[in-house]
């Protein structure tokens, strides 16, 4: 196996690593919320504002953006054949994912004390 970008190993690895992180994060959140369920807004705010939870959630959003990019990019490349339309869809996808990622991270950092 080589690390040449044309063979898809990098995309495959990004897809798998991001999926593993997101699965571990979701299980950890379910366990944490099950153990001590925050019942008010202030408790939820305090929980999400904790630096470890905040950074882990930011990493979750980043992993989600990479995971979505790789999956949707592969679908677009495989099934959209006109080059101009393919490029347009890839630019729209990348731009929208970038804007959503910035929005999500900005919200998380606005919660921090």
C-alpha positions as CSV (number, residue, x, y, z in Angstrom):
1,X,0.0,0.0,0.0
2,X,1.3,3.4,-0.8
3,X,0.2,6.8,0.5
4,X,-0.3,8.2,-2.9
5,X,-3.5,10.3,-2.8
6,X,-4.8,8.8,-6.1
7,X,-5.3,5.3,-4.6
8,X,-8.0,6.4,-2.0
9,X,-6.2,5.1,1.1
10,X,-6.1,8.5,2.7
11,X,-9.9,9.0,2.1
12,X,-10.6,5.5,3.4
13,X,-8.6,6.2,6.5
14,X,-10.2,9.6,7.2
15,X,-13.6,8.0,6.7
16,X,-12.9,5.1,9.1
17,X,-11.1,7.2,11.8
18,X,-13.8,9.8,11.9
19,X,-16.5,7.1,12.1
20,X,-14.7,5.5,15.0
21,X,-14.2,8.8,16.9
22,X,-17.9,9.8,16.3
23,X,-19.1,6.4,17.6
24,X,-16.9,6.6,20.7
25,X,-18.0,10.2,21.3
26,X,-21.7,9.3,21.0
27,X,-21.4,6.3,23.4
28,X,-19.5,8.5,25.9
29,X,-22.1,11.2,25.7
30,X,-25.0,8.7,26.2
31,X,-23.2,7.2,29.2
32,X,-22.4,10.6,30.7
33,X,-25.9,11.9,30.3
34,X,-27.4,8.6,31.7
35,X,-25.2,8.8,34.8
36,X,-25.9,12.5,35.7
37,X,-28.8,13.9,33.6
38,X,-28.7,17.7,33.5
39,X,-32.3,18.7,34.1
40,X,-32.0,22.5,33.7
41,X,-30.5,24.9,31.1
42,X,-27.8,26.0,33.6
43,X,-26.8,22.4,34.2
44,X,-26.6,21.7,30.4
45,X,-24.7,24.9,29.9
46,X,-22.2,24.0,32.7
47,X,-21.8,20.5,31.3
48,X,-21.1,21.6,27.7
49,X,-19.0,24.5,28.9
50,X,-16.5,22.2,30.6
51,X,-13.3,22.4,28.6
52,X,-13.0,18.6,28.0
53,X,-16.6,18.3,26.8
54,X,-16.3,21.4,24.7
55,X,-13.1,20.3,23.0
56,X,-14.4,16.8,22.5
57,X,-17.6,18.2,20.9
58,X,-15.6,20.5,18.7
59,X,-13.5,17.5,17.6
60,X,-16.8,15.6,16.9
61,X,-18.0,18.4,14.6
62,X,-14.7,18.4,12.8
63,X,-14.8,14.7,12.4
64,X,-18.4,14.9,11.1
65,X,-17.4,17.5,8.5
66,X,-14.5,15.3,7.3
67,X,-16.6,12.2,7.2
68,X,-19.4,14.0,5.3
69,X,-16.9,15.5,2.8
70,X,-15.3,12.1,2.0
71,X,-18.6,10.3,1.6
72,X,-20.4,12.9,-0.4
73,X,-17.4,13.7,-2.5
74,X,-17.1,10.0,-3.5
75,X,-20.8,9.9,-4.3
76,X,-20.6,13.0,-6.5
77,X,-17.4,11.8,-8.3
78,X,-19.0,8.4,-8.9
79,X,-22.4,9.4,-10.1
80,X,-22.2,13.0,-11.5
81,X,-20.5,12.7,-14.9
82,X,-20.6,16.2,-16.4
83,X,-17.4,17.9,-15.2
84,X,-18.9,21.4,-14.8
85,X,-21.8,20.1,-12.7
86,X,-19.4,17.9,-10.7
87,X,-17.2,20.8,-9.9
88,X,-20.1,23.0,-9.0
89,X,-21.5,20.4,-6.6
90,X,-18.1,19.8,-5.0
91,X,-17.6,23.6,-4.4
92,X,-21.1,23.9,-3.0
93,X,-20.6,20.9,-0.7
94,X,-17.2,22.1,0.5
95,X,-18.4,25.6,1.1
96,X,-21.5,24.5,3.0
97,X,-19.6,22.1,5.1
98,X,-17.0,24.7,5.9
99,X,-19.6,27.3,6.9
100,X,-21.5,24.7,9.0
101,X,-18.3,23.7,10.7
102,X,-17.3,27.3,11.5
103,X,-20.8,28.0,12.8
104,X,-20.7,24.9,15.0
105,X,-17.3,25.6,16.4
106,X,-18.2,29.3,17.0
107,X,-21.3,28.3,19.0
108,X,-19.2,26.0,21.1
109,X,-16.6,28.6,21.9
110,X,-19.3,31.1,22.7
111,X,-20.5,28.7,25.5
112,X,-17.1,28.6,27.2
113,X,-16.8,30.8,30.3
